Amino acid sequence: MKKMLLLVFICTGLNVSAQKLSATEKKILDAVNKQLPQTFKTLEEIVNINSGTMNVAGVRASGEILRTAFEKIGFVAEWIKMPDSIKTAGHLVATKKGGKGKKILMLAHLDTVFEPDMPSNPFRIINDSTATGQGILDDKGGAVLVLAALEAMHQAGALKDANITVYLTGDEEIGGMPSVVTRADVIEKAKQHDVALSFEGGQINKVTTTRRGADNWRLFVYGKQAHSSGVFSEKAGFGAIYEAVRIVDSFRTGLSAIPYLTFNPGVFAGGTTVIDSVDNVKVYGKDNIIASKTTVMGDVRFLGEKQRAEVRTLMRNIVMNNNLNGTSAEIVFNDGIPSMGPKEGNKKLFLEINKVNADMGLGAVLENDPMERGAGDISFIADFIPCIDGLGPSGTGSHAPGETMNTKQYPLLIQRAAVFIYRLGIKKDL
């Protein structure tokens, strides 16, 4: 009973300033309000299905609920399957082809970081402005927001001329690796569209026009195995661990002040035997033996392809030069997620959504600092099409057990998204 009363409170009183909105746009806002009970019902249903990335059945089940809903409003939906070796659910793609409207690609993701063996956190309304549940913010709330915005447009008769593709990925939380396979289809689709909108978590007054990319690196350091009594000597040298420490600390002292650049050594393993695999390291050593091998695994985050190339050169120079006596080292970089660099088209989209905010009486919109966000699916297509991100739900605790969503802002974000999509669709140019 308490939950029902809170939902009624959330779903009422959501009128915004409409003086600068067209008649169709006002109909869209009304449609969002009328369907809010169903929107929250769909959100609850999806949040209560575990869809950790590796839970293929759960990701598929979440997607099937949305697939049915998209088909009801005239979209053609299909699953883009991945090879069996990748062991993920694939992606749900829903398409609406109209006539003269601008071609819009909309992104969100079905998977979460919460796998079935983690403690569950079912959908629960905490108070009149907050709900919690696994993935409610990142990014089940985003996927349902996309659906709700398009349903409202459909009810208002604003989808007739729309050309829209909704792309819901099933493996965003593991970076879509290997991306050459998992992101090939969305890249091709991006090239066939005019703009891309991504519905990762956001705020009423902030959107994302740039996102940093993320690559992985492995540092391999070699030394001479010998009795520890001889460490630092000309014959025995310093060993692999000391050299690895020198290199990693040189990364910190030499590169940490570069704007937008961060790099993190997440695993550090040294000893007499180090066995590397794709995602872990096994190590053996003794305190009286000089380490002959050290492996360090880390990531590096960057903004733009220029910075990506520059930091690799700088890190290689540190690794290859001034090695301690008796040691050598090499570093290997693996491409991860590219960055969403600053582009003129992104800026134009930012100005357009600022206008929507103003016309709805929601205040000015600011651009997110790239340092505030990680990498995301939008980055894979950012070089091919004007993009904007951060259009999804607002909340706190993304990836944490108590992840929450702001239920008061959620209806406003649905309304804003619907008006934004409608306006982009009827504009002759960006």
LINVENPE-V572280 format. One record per residue. RES is the residue in three letters. PHI is phi in radians with two decimals (* if undefined). Layout:
# LINVENPE-V572280
res=(RES | RES)
phi=(PHI | PHI)
This chain:
# LINVENPE-V572280
res=(MET | LYS | LYS | MET | LEU | LEU | LEU | VAL | PHE | ILE | CYS | THR | GLY | LEU | ASN | VAL | SER | ALA | GLN | LYS | LEU | SER | ALA | THR | GLU | LYS | LYS | ILE | LEU | ASP | ALA | VAL | ASN | LYS | GLN | LEU | PRO | GLN | THR | PHE | LYS | THR | LEU | GLU | GLU | ILE | VAL | ASN | ILE | ASN | SER | GLY | THR | MET | ASN | VAL | ALA | GLY | VAL | ARG | ALA | SER | GLY | GLU | ILE | LEU | ARG | THR | ALA | PHE | GLU | LYS | ILE | GLY | PHE | VAL | ALA | GLU | TRP | ILE | LYS | MET | PRO | ASP | SER | ILE | LYS | THR | ALA | GLY | HIS | LEU | VAL | ALA | THR | LYS | LYS | GLY | GLY | LYS | GLY | LYS | LYS | ILE | LEU | MET | LEU | ALA | HIS | LEU | ASP | THR | VAL | PHE | GLU | PRO | ASP | MET | PRO | SER | ASN | PRO | PHE | ARG | ILE | ILE | ASN | ASP | SER | THR | ALA | THR | GLY | GLN | GLY | ILE | LEU | ASP | ASP | LYS | GLY | GLY | ALA | VAL | LEU | VAL | LEU | ALA | ALA | LEU | GLU | ALA | MET | HIS | GLN | ALA | GLY | ALA | LEU | LYS | ASP | ALA | ASN | ILE | THR | VAL | TYR | LEU | THR | GLY | ASP | GLU | GLU | ILE | GLY | GLY | MET | PRO | SER | VAL | VAL | THR | ARG | ALA | ASP | VAL | ILE | GLU | LYS | ALA | LYS | GLN | HIS | ASP | VAL | ALA | LEU | SER | PHE | GLU | GLY | GLY | GLN | ILE | ASN | LYS | VAL | THR | THR | THR | ARG | ARG | GLY | ALA | ASP | ASN | TRP | ARG | LEU | PHE | VAL | TYR | GLY | LYS | GLN | ALA | HIS | SER | SER | GLY | VAL | PHE | SER | GLU | LYS | ALA | GLY | PHE | GLY | ALA | ILE | TYR | GLU | ALA | VAL | ARG | ILE | VAL | ASP | SER | PHE | ARG | THR | GLY | LEU | SER | ALA | ILE | PRO | TYR | LEU | THR | PHE | ASN | PRO | GLY | VAL | PHE | ALA | GLY | GLY | THR | THR | VAL | ILE | ASP | SER | VAL | ASP | ASN | VAL | LYS | VAL | TYR | GLY | LYS | ASP | ASN | ILE | ILE | ALA | SER | LYS | THR | THR | VAL | MET | GLY | ASP | VAL | ARG | PHE | LEU | GLY | GLU | LYS | GLN | ARG | ALA | GLU | VAL | ARG | THR | LEU | MET | ARG | ASN | ILE | VAL | MET | ASN | ASN | ASN | LEU | ASN | GLY | THR | SER | ALA | GLU | ILE | VAL | PHE | ASN | ASP | GLY | ILE | PRO | SER | MET | GLY | PRO | LYS | GLU | GLY | ASN | LYS | LYS | LEU | PHE | LEU | GLU | ILE | ASN | LYS | VAL | ASN | ALA | ASP | MET | GLY | LEU | GLY | ALA | VAL | LEU | GLU | ASN | ASP | PRO | MET | GLU | ARG | GLY | ALA | GLY | ASP | ILE | SER | PHE | ILE | ALA | ASP | PHE | ILE | PRO | CYS | ILE | ASP | GLY | LEU | GLY | PRO | SER | GLY | THR | GLY | SER | HIS | ALA | PRO | GLY | GLU | THR | MET | ASN | THR | LYS | GLN | TYR | PRO | LEU | LEU | ILE | GLN | ARG | ALA | ALA | VAL | PHE | ILE | TYR | ARG | LEU | GLY | ILE | LYS | LYS | ASP | LEU)
phi=(* | -1.06 | -1.07 | -1.13 | -1.11 | -1.14 | -1.10 | -1.06 | -1.14 | -1.09 | -1.56 | -2.17 | 1.20 | -1.86 | -1.28 | -1.99 | -1.08 | -2.16 | -1.11 | -1.79 | -1.73 | -1.31 | -1.06 | -1.12 | -1.13 | -1.13 | -1.10 | -1.08 | -1.05 | -1.09 | -1.13 | -1.01 | -1.06 | -1.14 | -1.67 | -0.99 | -0.98 | -1.20 | -1.04 | -1.21 | -1.13 | -1.11 | -1.04 | -1.05 | -1.06 | -1.31 | -1.06 | -1.41 | -1.77 | -1.16 | -2.31 | -0.95 | -0.87 | -1.48 | -1.55 | -0.99 | -1.10 | -1.20 | -1.09 | -1.12 | -1.11 | -1.07 | -1.12 | -1.14 | -1.07 | -1.24 | -1.00 | -1.04 | -1.17 | -1.14 | -1.13 | -1.16 | -1.87 | 1.67 | -1.52 | -1.76 | -2.02 | -2.66 | -1.67 | -1.62 | -1.44 | -1.80 | -1.00 | -0.97 | -1.14 | -1.43 | 1.07 | -2.19 | -1.35 | 1.55 | -2.22 | -1.66 | -2.15 | -2.08 | -2.20 | -2.24 | -1.77 | -1.95 | -2.13 | -1.53 | -1.16 | -1.08 | -1.48 | -2.03 | -1.85 | -2.06 | -2.03 | -2.73 | -2.39 | -1.56 | -1.50 | -2.29 | -1.43 | -1.61 | -1.44 | -1.03 | -1.47 | -1.60 | -0.99 | -1.40 | -2.50 | -1.18 | -0.98 | -2.68 | -1.50 | -1.48 | -2.72 | -1.28 | -2.32 | -2.46 | -2.24 | -2.24 | 2.71 | -1.12 | 1.36 | -1.09 | -1.63 | -2.27 | -2.48 | -1.13 | -1.09 | -1.22 | -1.12 | -1.23 | -1.04 | -1.01 | -1.03 | -1.10 | -1.11 | -1.25 | -1.09 | -1.13 | -1.07 | -1.07 | -1.09 | -1.55 | 1.27 | -1.80 | -1.83 | -0.99 | -1.75 | -1.34 | -2.10 | -2.29 | -2.08 | -1.72 | -2.11 | -1.87 | -1.36 | -1.91 | -2.52 | -1.07 | -1.26 | -1.93 | 1.33 | 1.09 | -1.52 | -1.38 | -1.14 | -1.06 | -1.70 | -1.30 | -1.94 | -1.08 | -1.20 | -1.17 | -1.13 | -1.10 | -1.17 | -1.03 | -1.16 | -1.73 | -2.07 | -1.66 | -2.53 | -2.27 | -2.14 | -2.02 | -1.97 | -1.22 | -0.89 | -2.59 | -2.53 | -1.05 | -2.00 | -2.55 | -2.33 | -2.00 | -1.91 | -2.44 | -2.38 | -1.28 | -1.58 | -2.51 | -2.06 | -1.89 | -2.41 | -2.27 | -1.81 | -2.00 | -2.15 | -2.18 | -2.39 | -1.74 | -1.31 | -2.83 | -1.16 | -1.12 | -1.14 | -1.71 | -1.03 | 1.44 | -1.33 | -1.06 | -1.31 | -1.52 | 1.37 | -1.68 | 1.52 | -1.22 | -1.21 | -1.02 | -1.17 | -1.10 | -1.09 | -1.03 | -1.13 | -1.11 | -1.23 | -1.20 | -0.98 | -1.10 | -1.28 | -1.61 | -2.18 | -1.22 | -1.56 | -1.24 | -0.99 | 1.24 | -1.74 | -2.39 | -2.57 | -2.30 | -1.39 | -1.61 | -2.34 | -2.35 | -2.30 | -2.44 | 2.98 | -1.51 | -2.36 | -2.25 | -1.89 | -1.67 | -2.29 | -1.04 | -2.22 | -2.68 | -2.37 | -1.96 | -2.40 | -2.37 | -2.95 | -2.38 | -1.25 | -1.89 | -2.17 | -1.19 | -1.15 | -1.72 | -2.64 | -2.43 | -2.09 | -2.11 | -1.95 | -2.73 | -2.18 | -2.43 | -2.06 | -2.57 | -2.17 | 1.64 | -1.15 | -1.09 | -1.16 | -1.00 | -1.21 | -1.11 | -1.19 | -1.10 | -1.10 | -1.10 | -1.18 | -1.10 | -1.08 | -1.13 | -1.19 | -1.54 | -2.01 | 1.04 | -1.14 | -1.12 | -0.94 | 1.40 | -2.27 | -2.55 | -2.72 | -2.56 | -2.27 | -2.14 | -1.85 | -2.06 | -1.06 | -2.00 | -1.88 | -1.17 | -1.62 | -1.76 | -1.33 | -1.15 | -2.40 | -1.07 | -1.10 | -1.10 | -1.11 | -1.13 | -1.11 | -1.06 | -1.15 | -1.14 | -1.29 | -1.07 | -1.14 | -1.08 | -0.99 | -1.11 | -1.19 | -1.62 | 1.28 | -1.73 | 1.54 | -1.27 | -1.92 | -1.89 | -1.53 | -1.11 | -1.21 | -0.97 | -1.21 | -1.49 | -2.25 | -1.54 | -1.42 | -2.75 | -1.01 | -1.00 | -1.14 | -1.16 | -1.99 | -1.14 | -1.39 | -1.92 | -2.80 | -1.05 | -2.37 | -2.58 | -2.30 | 1.32 | -1.66 | -1.51 | -1.21 | -1.73 | 2.97 | -2.44 | 1.29 | -0.94 | 1.29 | -1.78 | -0.99 | -1.76 | -0.83 | -2.22 | -2.25 | -1.40 | -1.39 | -1.34 | -1.37 | -0.95 | -1.07 | -1.15 | -1.19 | -1.11 | -1.06 | -1.07 | -1.05 | -1.12 | -1.15 | -1.06 | -1.09 | -1.05 | -1.14 | -1.08 | -1.14 | -1.75 | -1.28 | -1.32 | -2.52 | -1.50)
